[in-house]
Amino acid sequence: MAAQSAPKVVLKSTTKMSLNERFTNMLKNKQPMPVNIRASMQQQQQLASARNRRLAQQMENRPSVQAALKLKQGVCHQCGLFLCC
């Protein structure tokens, strides 16, 4: 039984412009971001920062984390490494 090979498909170029030229033109014609979108992004970033601070506070209050921090301080003081605490 002979294996049949698929016929080759040849696609003709549909454009005379290279990808490099296309992306260069896109960058040149790039419109500045509207102010309201910037404000929205900034507001989302502030909200995310607040959530991260809240999460960090919750983590800090966990008994396992507090025990690990105390352990680290004990090791630093025993070694005389006061910079890492």
Order of alpha helices (4+ residues) and beta strands (2+ residues): alpha-alpha-alpha
